[in-house]
């Protein structure tokens, strides 16, 4: 695992390389993805069936075979171990309660002259959720994408998830039942994104698509943006950790590996002013690796995209982490909230030694669908607002128009828009 020191001569070049961690070579896959999208647009279900047979290795007998039955969802939920069902329900309740607090409100403001200005917040009619199902199944992603849509008041939720060899994870099916999903389809990859963006014989066209995925999914979302809205273009998972001398290297190491085990392309970066913490954490990473079931994946991630940086101060550590703008940021210091005002860019911030990143993945409440690759500088976590739209409300009284109309007409005249000017002037008092 790379250990860097900011006082070393070549540090800037090595750090710049870390900042490029989120680069995805979409150019190389765009042609493939564009072809997939075109086939879905033209052929609909027939193209879907062909893509499923090619990528997920099962034969789709008819259109109905694409659908996930609500009976299968309920059976999976009923068959859950009691403790697992309780854990799933607790996660649902906490995620729901958190997202309720995020709901923006419609409002009206009444001016003294009778003018009314305001905002009307309305959910989209239909949302499409993409739930990955490649190297692992993620029921938690279903909760994190469906619950904000439910809280927002979306009437129809469509779920697409790949089913390799026509098999779905039972816990994912159970999560669908818990969320009341009525329309789910065994379709993955760029094909699923295209199907939800344009509609097919079975899958309805949606208004917004959310959810993580591989580079083909991310590229497809980028290409269909404008036909539908999307949440973000997310890349491999990542974690950044700020730690001081009070931190426990044994804990820091497994926190770094909690993201490394996701994907060989995942990124895990610790920044600390303590050389002792840095060296001990690196040793602990190697020790923990030997115990992991997903050692092969985590080892590649740590070797190729992991780093520990030793700084001259905590101020310097925070500045570097802001440049990285990590998806997940743990602040493991003696007084973590002292640093919070200085942290500008991070998808989710985990404060203190007893707040490991996985608590946010599953059950804390905030959303785990987060901006990656430095995009936390301008993207936010998935939330209810991704499933809402705002309409402006304007109602002018006669007095109100008389007060500001002349200024409006002058601006229209200056821009050379005569009809705009006249539309206002014909209503002004003589």
ABEGO torsion letter per residue (X at the ends): XBBBBAABAAAAAAAAAAAAAABBBAAAAAAAAAAAAAAAAAAEAAAAAAAAAAAAGBBBABAAAABBBAAAAAAAAAABBAAAAAAAAAAAAAAAAAAAAABBBBBBBBBAAGBBBBBBBBBBABBBBBBBABABBBAAAAAAAAAAAAAAGBABBBBBBBBBGGBBBAAAAAAAAAAGBABBBBBBEAAAAAAAAAEBAABBBBABBBEBEBAAAAAAAAAABGABBBABBBBBBBBBBBBBAABBAAAAAAAAAAAAAABAABBBBBBBABAAAAAAAAAAAAAAAAABAAAAAAAAAAAAABBBBBBABAAAAAAAAAAAGBABBBBBBABAAAAAAABABBABBBBEAABBAAAAAAAAGBBABBBBGGAAAABBBBBAAAABBBBBBBBBBAAAAAAAAAAAAAAAAAAGBAAAAAAAAAABBX
